[in-house]
Amino acid sequence: MKNKVSFSIITPTYNRGELLKRCFSSLEKQTCMDFEWIIVDDGSTDDTESIVAGFMSTAPSMEICYLRKENGGKHTALNAAHSHIHGKYVFILDSDDELTEDAVAQALEGWSQWDACTEVGIVAFLRGRDLEHPCCYVKEEKVPVDITSYPRICPISSDVCEIIRTEIFLNYPFPVFPGERFLSEGVLWNRVGMAYKCVYINRIIYLCEYLEGGLTRSGRAMRIRNPHGGMCSSNLNMTKKNNLKRRIKNGLLFTCYGCFAKLSPLQMAQECDHKALMFLCLPFGWLIYQVWKRKYNGGAA
């Protein structure tokens, strides 16, 4: 049986063997090694497996678990990690990103302050392009988020490094829709945010290449190709906990994706928790569908 650790760091990957070296280097340099690294290979056809074997040989004292599965998308890779988690807390490290050298130590210190508070399900640190430029700000003030507790659904950008209690992560597996290989990670955070609070700590521990508007044409086309996942995410964001503008935006997206899924209005309503808003948005969502169908070639772009 594996020893218990404080953190399970999960990295889903697909044909990114070379990029994984950046992740490994940052984990090898951690000032606190109280973690395991779970790499879920989502059906790669490159040399990911041999590269990971090299990691294990180079750092035999690091707890590394390598899992391989058929390609199904990042959300299914995260689900596949469930039965292999031994940490008290979970955070997700994308295969092309890295952690600061004190990330695990900072996460341990942060959670030590909030572990006894059962209302808190997530402790979130900042992501940054570097140590001086965080990706997450309070939108109204344009300042980095500070140490404070909010419901997860709150008026700040969501590009943070969330560290979640393992038992909660396991209780909220990602839904899987047949034939679809993309589902926003926000589905997890929004579902958890409806039941638990999140503490935001103003410190960068996660480094990534942040591109303004990164999910533009290709991202939208991806969602169009996976419309049930888009509907799932939009349905969660139609909650009354959000402001009216955001609710309407997601009502439009829900009905638009429903059209791409070839669902009738009644079928859409069966999958929606906010039926009145859905029917109000339906005519305009249909118009957006008509525009996007031409612009994105039905999602083929």
C-alpha positions in Angstrom: 0.0 0.0 0.0 1.3 3.5 -0.9 2.1 5.9 1.9 -0.3 8.8 2.4 0.9 12.2 1.2 -0.6 15.6 1.6 -1.0 16.3 -2.1 -1.9 14.4 -5.2 -0.8 16.4 -8.2 -2.6 15.2 -11.3 -1.3 15.8 -14.8 -3.5 14.7 -17.7 -1.5 14.5 -20.9 -1.9 13.7 -24.6 1.1 13.7 -27.0 3.1 16.1 -24.8 6.0 14.0 -23.7 8.6 16.7 -24.3 6.5 19.3 -22.5 6.2 17.0 -19.4 9.8 17.6 -18.8 9.0 21.1 -17.7 6.5 19.8 -15.1 9.0 17.2 -13.9 11.8 19.7 -13.5 9.6 22.0 -11.3 8.4 19.1 -9.2 11.9 17.7 -8.7 12.9 21.1 -7.3 10.2 21.4 -4.7 11.3 22.5 -1.2 8.6 20.2 0.2 8.2 16.7 -1.4 5.0 15.8 0.5 3.2 14.9 -2.8 2.6 12.2 -5.4 2.5 12.9 -9.1 -0.2 11.1 -11.0 0.3 11.3 -14.8 -2.7 10.2 -16.8 -1.7 9.5 -20.4 -4.9 10.0 -22.5 -3.9 7.7 -25.3 -0.7 9.4 -26.5 1.0 8.1 -29.6 4.3 9.8 -28.9 7.1 8.7 -26.5 5.3 9.8 -23.3 5.6 6.4 -21.6 9.4 6.2 -22.1 9.9 9.8 -21.0 8.0 9.1 -17.8 10.0 6.0 -17.2 13.1 8.3 -17.4 11.6 10.5 -14.7 11.1 7.5 -12.5 14.7 6.5 -13.0 16.1 10.0 -12.5 14.1 10.7 -9.3 13.4 7.3 -7.7 12.4 8.9 -4.4 9.6 10.9 -6.1 6.2 9.2 -5.9 5.2 9.0 -9.6 2.2 7.0 -10.8 1.8 6.6 -14.6 -1.6 5.6 -16.0 -2.5 5.0 -19.6 -6.0 5.0 -21.0 -7.8 5.3 -24.3 -8.2 8.9 -25.6 -11.3 10.5 -24.2 -10.4 14.0 -23.2 -8.9 15.8 -20.2 -12.1 15.3 -18.0 -12.1 11.6 -18.5 -8.3 11.5 -17.6 -9.1 13.3 -14.4 -11.8 10.8 -13.6 -9.4 7.9 -14.3 -7.1 9.2 -11.6 -9.7 8.8 -8.8 -8.8 5.3 -7.7 -5.1 6.1 -7.6 -5.2 9.2 -5.3 -3.5 8.9 -1.9 -3.2 12.6 -1.0 -5.4 14.6 1.3 -5.7 17.4 -1.3 -5.7 17.4 -5.1 -4.5 19.9 -7.6 -4.3 19.8 -11.3 -1.0 20.6 -13.1 -1.4 20.9 -16.9 1.3 19.1 -18.9 2.7 22.4 -20.4 2.9 24.3 -17.1 5.1 24.3 -14.0 5.0 25.1 -10.3 7.2 27.5 -8.3 9.8 25.8 -6.1 7.8 26.5 -3.0 4.4 25.7 -4.4 3.8 22.5 -2.4 5.1 24.2 0.8 2.8 27.2 0.2 -0.1 24.9 -0.4 0.5 23.0 2.8 0.7 26.2 4.8 -2.4 27.6 3.1 -4.5 24.5 3.8 -3.2 24.2 7.4 -5.1 27.4 8.1 -8.4 26.2 6.7 -8.5 22.4 7.0 -10.6 22.6 10.2 -13.2 24.8 8.5 -15.5 22.3 6.8 -17.2 25.0 4.8 -14.0 25.5 2.8 -13.6 23.0 0.0 -11.0 24.8 -2.1 -7.9 26.9 -1.4 -6.9 28.7 -4.5 -3.5 30.4 -5.2 -2.7 32.5 -8.3 -1.5 31.4 -11.7 1.0 33.7 -13.3 2.9 34.3 -16.5 5.8 34.8 -14.2 6.2 35.7 -10.5 5.3 39.3 -11.1 2.3 39.0 -13.4 -0.7 37.1 -12.0 -3.5 35.9 -14.4 -6.3 36.5 -11.9 -7.6 39.9 -10.7 -10.6 41.3 -8.9 -12.3 42.7 -12.0 -13.7 45.8 -10.4 -10.4 47.0 -8.9 -7.8 45.4 -11.2 -5.8 44.2 -8.3 -4.7 40.6 -7.5 -7.1 38.6 -5.3 -6.3 38.8 -1.6 -6.6 36.2 1.2 -10.3 36.0 1.6 -13.1 33.4 1.5 -15.8 33.6 -1.2 -18.3 31.2 -2.6 -16.6 29.8 -5.7 -19.1 31.8 -7.9 -17.9 35.4 -7.4 -17.0 38.4 -9.5 -13.3 37.6 -10.2 -11.6 35.9 -13.1 -11.4 32.1 -12.6 -7.9 31.5 -13.8 -6.4 30.4 -10.5 -4.7 27.3 -9.1 -7.4 25.5 -7.2 -6.4 22.9 -4.6 -9.4 20.8 -3.5 -10.1 18.4 -0.7 -9.7 14.9 -2.1 -13.0 13.6 -0.7 -14.8 16.5 -2.5 -12.9 15.9 -5.7 -13.9 12.2 -5.6 -17.6 13.1 -5.0 -17.8 15.3 -8.1 -16.6 13.2 -11.1 -16.9 14.9 -14.5 -20.0 13.8 -16.4 -19.1 12.0 -19.6 -21.2 12.4 -22.8 -20.9 9.7 -25.5 -18.8 10.8 -28.5 -17.6 14.0 -26.8 -14.0 14.6 -25.7 -14.1 18.1 -24.3 -15.7 19.4 -21.1 -14.7 22.6 -19.4 -12.8 22.1 -16.1 -15.1 24.8 -14.8 -17.9 22.2 -14.5 -16.0 20.8 -11.5 -15.3 24.1 -9.8 -18.8 25.5 -10.3 -20.5 22.4 -8.9 -18.2 22.4 -5.9 -18.7 26.2 -5.5 -22.4 25.7 -5.0 -21.8 23.6 -2.0 -18.5 24.9 -0.5 -16.6 28.1 0.0 -13.2 28.9 -1.7 -10.3 30.7 -0.1 -8.3 32.9 -2.4 -4.6 33.5 -1.5 -2.7 36.3 -3.2 0.4 34.3 -4.1 1.6 32.9 -7.4 2.6 29.3 -7.2 1.6 28.1 -10.7 3.4 29.3 -13.9 1.8 29.1 -17.3 1.9 30.7 -20.7 -1.1 33.0 -20.5 -2.5 34.3 -23.8 -5.2 37.0 -23.8 -8.3 35.5 -25.5 -6.7 32.1 -25.7 -10.0 30.4 -26.2 -11.2 32.2 -29.3 -12.0 30.5 -32.6 -10.5 27.1 -31.9 -11.9 27.0 -28.4 -15.4 27.9 -29.5 -15.2 25.4 -32.3 -14.2 22.7 -29.8 -17.3 23.5 -27.7 -19.5 23.4 -30.7 -18.1 19.9 -31.5 -18.9 18.9 -27.9 -22.3 20.5 -27.4 -23.7 18.5 -24.5 -20.6 19.5 -22.5 -21.2 23.1 -23.5 -24.8 22.8 -22.3 -23.7 21.2 -19.0 -21.3 24.1 -18.3 -23.9 26.8 -19.3 -26.6 25.2 -17.2 -24.4 25.5 -14.1 -23.7 29.1 -14.9 -27.4 30.0 -15.2 -27.7 29.7 -11.5 -29.3 32.6 -9.6 -26.1 32.9 -7.6 -24.7 34.7 -10.7 -25.6 38.2 -11.8 -28.4 38.6 -14.4 -26.0 39.4 -17.2 -24.0 36.2 -16.7 -27.2 34.2 -16.4 -28.5 35.5 -19.7 -25.2 35.0 -21.5 -25.2 31.3 -20.4 -28.9 30.9 -21.3 -28.0 32.0 -24.8 -25.1 29.6 -24.9 -27.2 26.7 -23.5 -29.8 27.1 -26.2 -27.2 27.6 -28.9 -25.3 24.4 -27.9 -28.7 22.7 -27.7 -29.3 23.5 -31.3 -25.8 22.1 -32.3 -26.8 19.0 -30.3 -29.9 18.7 -32.5 -32.2 18.8 -29.5 -35.8 20.0 -29.6 -36.8 22.8 -27.2 -38.5 20.2 -25.0 -35.4 18.0 -24.9 -33.3 21.1 -24.0 -35.7 21.9 -21.2 -35.3 18.3 -19.8 -31.6 19.0 -19.3 -32.0 22.5 -18.0 -32.5 23.6 -14.3 -33.6 27.1 -15.3 -36.4 26.4 -17.8 -38.0 29.9 -17.8 -34.7 31.6 -18.6 -34.0 28.9 -21.2 -37.2 29.5 -23.1 -36.7 33.3 -22.9 -33.2 32.9 -24.4 -34.2 30.3 -27.0 -35.0 32.6 -30.0 -31.8 34.5 -29.6 -29.8 31.4 -28.9 -31.1 30.0 -32.2 -30.0 33.1 -34.0 -26.5 32.7 -32.5 -26.5 29.1 -33.7 -27.3 30.2 -37.2 -24.4 32.6 -37.2 -21.9 30.2 -35.6 -22.9 27.3 -37.9 -21.8 29.3 -40.9 -18.8 31.0 -39.2 -17.3 27.8 -37.7 -18.6 25.4 -40.3 -20.6 23.5 -37.7 -17.6 23.2 -35.4 -15.3 21.7 -37.9 -12.8 24.5 -37.7 
